[in-house]
Amino acid sequence: MNQFKAKHVFFLIGLCSVILVANASSINPDNNQHETIRQIVYKVSQKAIENQESIEIIDTMALYCGKNVSLYSTWNKEAKYDALQATKENILSKSKQKVTTYAYDSFVSNLNDKNNIGVWTINWEMEDIFKNRVSNSATFIYKDKDEGWIKAVENIPVQNWDIQSDTMTVLGYKCQKATTAFWGRNYIAWFTLDIPLNDGPWLFSGLPGLILRIQDTEGIFQFTAVGLEQLKTPMTLAVDESVSYKTVSLKKYLALKKNRRKSVQYYSYENNVLYIADIYNPIQYESLYEEN
């Protein structure tokens, strides 16, 4: 699978979660709408292993911050999904034959142009996380291939921060250093008092200013803000009452996501024939959700 190898690859996760909403009753039972006042875009990098070699996985995520709640999700998700769907529909409309194989060798042997290969399934992080900074809880939303829409609600462990005097600049903002131990890892964060939002990427929060950069001390995960926008018109996060969620434990939720990563679906289109192959994913991932 050398032609798929790269120093920078993207998450190969699964089916798409196309809505930026969740069951907000688990966040605030008295109000199912929350106004977002600021959007922060983060470059998220993760070290992983592919065929016994170290690689770096890059993703782009967005944090939509409101007064008490926030949504952490794939940046520009709808546009990415629409573009992929348009490509797939175009290919399917022209294909006179569809061939699905389950072994890489048989897949490649059918191709004249070995470089004419693309990803047929979603290749970016498709999880939505709603945080309630008042109740210190999170709602996780994901669409599983077999289970459909799944949801897990979990109390976020308290993050006890040690604020230090060191400073650095991120996106032009003076940031201060803070450290914490959280879910089995030690983290170094840089937050700015110029943006007094008690929030950050993923599940991070609890500082007197917005976290613009954070990484674990082993250098496996790093979140760095690359864009920040004060929204002129607040965006409302609302419950999509039409979606039926299956509520599971966080342990079950994470197991379903992990299982979905085990294979990747690739395609090639040649001579009006669409070839699709489910290929074992050789990438070994670390988990953010380590136990204490």
C-alpha positions in Angstrom: 0.0 0.0 0.0 2.9 2.3 -0.6 0.9 4.6 -2.9 -1.3 5.5 0.1 1.7 6.4 2.3 2.3 10.0 3.3 3.8 11.9 6.2 0.5 13.8 6.6 -2.6 11.7 6.3 -6.2 12.3 7.5 -8.5 10.5 9.8 -10.2 7.6 8.1 -13.3 7.4 10.3 -16.5 6.3 8.6 -19.9 7.6 7.8 -20.7 11.3 7.9 -22.4 13.2 10.7 -23.9 16.0 8.7 -25.6 18.1 11.4 -24.1 20.5 13.8 -26.7 19.8 16.4 -27.2 17.4 19.3 -29.8 16.6 21.9 -29.3 19.8 23.8 -31.7 18.6 26.6 -28.7 16.7 27.9 -26.9 20.0 28.0 -29.6 22.3 29.3 -33.0 20.8 29.9 -34.6 24.3 30.2 -33.4 25.6 26.9 -32.8 23.8 23.6 -31.2 26.8 21.8 -27.7 28.3 22.5 -26.2 31.2 20.7 -22.6 30.9 19.5 -20.7 34.1 19.7 -17.2 33.1 18.6 -15.6 30.5 16.2 -12.1 29.2 16.7 -10.4 26.9 14.2 -7.8 24.5 15.4 -5.1 22.5 13.6 -5.1 19.2 15.3 -2.2 16.8 14.9 -1.8 13.3 16.2 1.2 10.9 16.1 0.3 7.4 14.9 2.0 4.3 13.6 1.7 2.9 10.0 3.6 -0.2 9.1 5.9 0.3 12.0 6.7 3.8 11.0 5.7 7.0 12.7 3.3 9.3 10.8 1.5 12.5 11.7 -2.3 12.8 11.1 -3.6 16.3 10.5 -7.2 17.4 10.9 -9.0 20.8 11.1 -11.6 21.3 13.8 -13.7 24.2 14.9 -14.9 25.3 18.4 -18.2 27.2 18.4 -18.3 29.1 21.8 -21.4 30.4 23.5 -21.8 31.8 27.0 -22.2 28.5 28.8 -22.0 25.8 26.0 -19.9 25.0 23.0 -19.7 22.7 20.1 -16.5 21.0 18.9 -16.8 19.7 15.4 -15.1 19.3 12.0 -14.5 22.6 10.4 -16.5 23.3 7.2 -18.1 19.8 7.5 -21.1 20.4 5.3 -19.1 21.7 2.4 -16.7 18.7 2.6 -19.6 16.3 2.8 -21.4 17.9 -0.1 -18.3 17.8 -2.3 -17.7 14.1 -1.6 -21.3 13.3 -2.3 -21.2 15.2 -5.6 -18.1 13.3 -6.6 -19.7 9.9 -5.7 -23.0 10.7 -7.5 -21.2 11.8 -10.6 -19.1 8.6 -10.7 -22.2 6.4 -10.0 -24.2 8.1 -12.7 -21.5 7.3 -15.3 -20.6 3.8 -14.1 -22.0 0.9 -16.2 -20.6 -1.7 -13.7 -19.7 -1.7 -10.0 -17.2 -4.2 -8.8 -16.6 -4.6 -5.0 -13.5 -6.5 -3.9 -12.2 -7.3 -0.5 -8.5 -7.8 -1.0 -6.0 -5.1 -1.9 -4.1 -7.2 -4.5 -7.2 -8.1 -6.5 -8.3 -4.4 -6.3 -5.1 -3.1 -7.8 -4.7 -5.9 -10.3 -7.9 -4.6 -12.1 -6.5 -1.1 -12.5 -4.4 0.2 -15.4 -3.6 3.5 -13.7 -2.4 2.5 -10.2 -2.4 6.2 -9.1 -6.1 6.7 -9.9 -7.3 5.8 -6.4 -9.4 7.8 -4.1 -11.1 7.4 -0.7 -14.8 6.4 -1.0 -15.7 6.9 2.7 -15.4 10.0 4.8 -11.8 10.8 5.7 -12.1 13.4 8.4 -13.1 13.4 12.1 -16.9 13.1 12.2 -17.6 13.4 15.9 -19.6 16.3 17.5 -19.0 17.2 21.1 -21.3 19.5 23.0 -19.8 20.9 26.3 -21.8 22.4 29.1 -19.3 24.4 31.2 -21.9 25.0 34.0 -22.7 21.3 34.6 -19.2 20.2 33.4 -20.7 17.6 31.2 -20.4 16.6 27.5 -22.7 15.1 24.9 -20.9 13.0 22.2 -22.7 12.5 18.8 -21.5 10.1 16.1 -23.1 8.2 13.2 -22.1 4.5 13.2 -22.4 2.3 10.1 -24.4 -0.3 11.8 -25.9 1.4 14.9 -27.0 4.6 13.2 -27.0 7.9 15.3 -25.4 7.2 18.7 -25.1 9.5 21.6 -23.2 9.3 24.9 -23.5 11.7 27.8 -20.6 11.9 30.3 -19.5 14.1 33.2 -16.1 15.7 32.4 -13.5 15.0 35.0 -12.4 18.1 36.8 -9.2 19.7 35.3 -7.1 21.1 38.1 -4.8 23.6 36.4 -1.5 24.9 37.6 -1.1 28.4 36.1 2.5 29.4 35.6 4.3 32.6 34.7 5.7 31.6 31.2 4.2 33.3 28.2 4.1 32.9 24.5 2.2 34.5 21.6 -0.5 32.6 19.6 -2.4 34.3 16.8 -1.1 37.6 18.1 -2.5 37.0 21.6 -0.3 36.9 24.6 -0.9 33.6 26.2 0.0 32.2 29.6 1.1 28.7 30.4 -0.9 26.2 32.5 -0.5 22.5 33.1 -2.9 19.7 34.1 -3.3 15.9 34.3 -6.5 14.8 32.4 -7.7 11.4 31.5 -4.4 9.7 31.9 -2.2 12.3 30.1 -0.3 15.4 31.2 -1.0 18.5 29.2 0.6 21.9 28.7 -1.8 24.6 27.7 -1.5 28.2 26.6 -4.5 30.5 27.3 -5.2 34.1 26.8 -6.8 36.5 29.3 -7.6 38.8 26.3 -10.5 36.4 25.4 -12.1 35.6 28.8 -13.9 32.4 27.6 -13.6 29.4 29.9 -13.2 27.0 27.0 -10.8 25.2 24.6 -10.6 22.4 22.0 -12.0 18.9 22.7 -12.9 18.6 26.4 -10.5 21.2 27.7 -11.8 24.1 29.8 -11.4 25.5 33.3 -9.0 28.4 32.7 -9.8 32.1 33.0 -9.2 32.5 29.3 -9.6 30.7 26.0 -7.1 27.9 25.3 -5.3 28.7 22.0 -2.7 25.9 22.1 -2.5 22.7 24.1 -0.5 19.5 23.8 0.3 16.4 25.8 3.8 16.1 27.3 4.6 13.0 25.1 4.0 15.0 22.0 1.3 12.7 20.7 -1.6 15.2 20.5 -1.4 18.9 19.7 -4.2 21.5 19.2 -3.2 24.9 17.8 -5.6 27.7 17.0 -5.1 28.9 13.4 -8.1 31.2 13.0 -10.5 33.1 15.3 -13.7 35.0 14.4 -16.1 37.0 16.5 -19.4 36.3 14.9 -21.3 39.4 13.9 -24.5 37.4 13.8 -24.7 34.8 16.6 -25.2 31.2 15.3 -27.9 29.3 17.1 -27.2 25.7 18.1 -30.5 23.9 18.3 -31.8 20.4 18.8 -32.7 18.4 15.7 -35.8 16.7 17.0 -36.1 14.6 13.9 -33.0 12.6 14.8 -33.5 9.5 16.9 -30.4 8.8 18.9 -29.4 5.5 20.5 -27.9 6.4 23.9 -24.9 4.3 24.9 -22.2 4.4 27.5 -19.1 6.3 26.6 -17.2 3.1 26.7 -19.5 1.6 24.1 -19.4 4.8 22.0 -15.6 4.7 21.9 -15.6 1.0 21.0 -17.9 1.7 18.0 -15.7 4.5 16.7 -12.5 2.4 17.2 -14.1 -0.5 15.3 -15.0 1.8 12.4 -11.4 2.7 11.9 -10.3 -0.9 11.2 -11.0 -0.7 7.5 -11.0 2.0 4.8 -13.0 2.0 1.6 -11.1 3.1 -1.6 -12.3 3.4 -5.1 -11.1 3.7 -8.7 -13.1 4.6 -11.8 -11.8 3.2 -15.2 -13.5 2.5 -18.5 -17.0 3.1 -17.0 -16.3 0.6 -14.3 -16.3 1.6 -10.6 -14.0 -0.5 -8.4 -14.5 -0.4 -4.7 -12.4 -2.2 -2.1 -12.6 -2.4 1.7 -9.0 -2.4 2.8 -7.6 -3.0 6.3 -6.5 0.2 7.8 -2.8 -0.2 8.8 -2.8 2.9 11.0 -2.5 2.4 14.8 -4.0 5.3 16.7 -3.5 6.5 20.2 -6.6 7.5 22.1 -7.4 10.8 23.8 -9.7 8.9 26.1 -7.1 7.2 28.4 -8.2 5.9 31.8 -6.6 7.4 34.9 
